[in-house]
Amino acid sequence: MSDEPRGDPAGQAAAEPGRRRWADVALPATIPIFPLSGVVLLPGGRLPLNVFEPRYLNMVQDAVEGDGMIGMIQPRVPEAQLPDDHPAIYGTGCVGALSDVQGTDDGRIVLAVNGLSRFDVVQELPIQRGYRRIEASYAPYGEDRRPDDDAEIDRERLLRALRAFVGLRELDADWRSIEATQSRQLVTALAMILPFAPSEKQALLEARDLAERAGVLVALLEMTLIGGEAQADTAH
């Protein structure tokens, strides 16, 4: 069984308010990777994790004693559908800095990963203490650590689609907080927490910039709504 984000993802995954403090941190060329299907970390995002598998406990322990960073990446096919635990991975993930690392009485580790920059996988390296490692290239993603907070998005359309999506899925939402949230933080949080398919999550991760990611997000929301309406019509 794979380790999963802990708690209520919709209430826990959020943009990292203090991301500027990480702007000048050197990014490692070699990083351990944590493959999780349906889970993406974005630059400026904050992902809570509940770690209990021995190999990933080793990974976190080694990261804490080292540079304090791990890479989140998705397997191309969910691990549960494969005969082994070494699935092929997507070519792009996101490296993050560990924070709030705490051990529990039953041997788990709970922590948060603060997204710093996307990376491309150059090559996979030999397994170390049970976990996978890769050589990473950050060259295509220099803007991840120098975000344009003033980039324009169609916020009205995004919120309209989000309201309809939340209504269709019967989800809870704090609209006062949502409407007060800065656009980059909002798009980052929604891309991480909304229940899209792994391939759709990957499309959000690989979007070129904030404007493109917001566009992909709106498209996914609106396609879900169209599908929901079609199902409702069929049911009647």
C-alpha positions, -999 to +999 in steps of 0.1 A: +000+000+000+014+034-010+018+063+014-008+090+009-014+127+017-027+129+052-059+145+063-085+162+041-066+172+009-092+199+001-084+216+034-047+209+037-030+213+004-024+250-002+001+275-016+031+281+007+028+317+021+065+319+028+078+306-005+100+336-010+124+323+017+132+293-006+139+314-037+177+313-033+181+278-020+203+257-042+185+228-059+202+194-058+212+176-090+203+143-074+170+139-056+150+110-041+116+106-056+083+098-041+060+084-068+023+089-059-005+085-085-030+113-085-009+136-064+011+165-077+032+192-060+034+226-076+060+254-071+046+275-042+023+247-031+024+229+002+016+191+004+010+173+037+022+137+037+017+107+060+047+084+055+046+048+067+063+025+041+098+015+053+115+027+021+099+061+023+106+064+060+143+058+050+139+085+023+126+111+046+152+103+073+180+106+047+166+138+033+163+154+068+199+145+074+209+158+039+196+188+019+160+184+032+145+179-003+126+152-021+109+151-055+072+143-060+064+126-093+035+104-106+038+069-119+024+066-154+002+037-143-011+035-106+011+011-086-019-010-076-024-020-113+012-032-117+028-065-107+058-048-092+066-017-072+089+000-097+065+016-121+075+038-150+073+075-141+064+106-159+093+127-171+084+158-150+079+162-113+084+189-086+111+191-060+101+204-025+117+212+008+105+193+039+090+211+068+071+203+100+086+168+101+072+148+131+074+112+141+044+094+156+041+068+183+032+041+158+063+047+136+049+070+109+063+104+099+040+133+091+054+162+073+048+189+047+066+194+014+069+229+001+071+231-037+102+248-051+107+240-088+096+215-114+123+192-128+127+169-158+141+134-152+176+131-169+181+095-158+172+072-129+200+062-105+205+031-085+180+025-057+192+036-022+178+021+010+148+009-009+138+042-025+143+056-060+166+085-070+169+105-102+193+130-118+172+162-123+173+191-147+157+224-137+168+243-168+133+246-184+117+259-152+137+290-142+105+310-137+091+286-111+112+304-084+106+339-099+068+339-104+049+367-120+023+373-094+006+399-116-001+375-145-037+378-157-062+350-157-099+348-163-107+347-126-144+353-131-147+323-154-126+301-131-148+309-101-179+304-121-167+269-132-155+261-097-189+270-081-207+247-106-181+219-100-184+221-062-222+220-066-221+190-089-197+171-066-215+183-034-182+195-019-178+220+009-161+253+001-152+284+020-162+310-006-152+340+014-116+326+017-115+315-020-126+349-033-100+366-011-071+344-022-045+358-047-049+342-081-015+323-082-022+308-048-057+299-057-048+282-090-019+263-073-041+251-045-070+240-068-047+222-092-033+202-063-065+194-043-093+189-069-101+153-077-089+151-113-074+120-130-036+114-128-031+124-165-051+156-159-030+164-128+001+159-149-013+184-175-017+209-147+018+203-135+033+207-170+015+238-179+040+265-190+029+293-166+001+306-144-021+317-173-018+283-191-024+264-159-055+284-151-067+277-186-062+240-182-079+241-148-110+259-163-111+234-192-110+204-168-137+219-146-160+227-176-154+193-192-165+177-159-196+198-158-205+188-194-200+152-185-222+156-154-250+173-173-248+145-199-252+118-172-281+137-157-298+138-191-293+101-196-307+093-162-339+111-171 
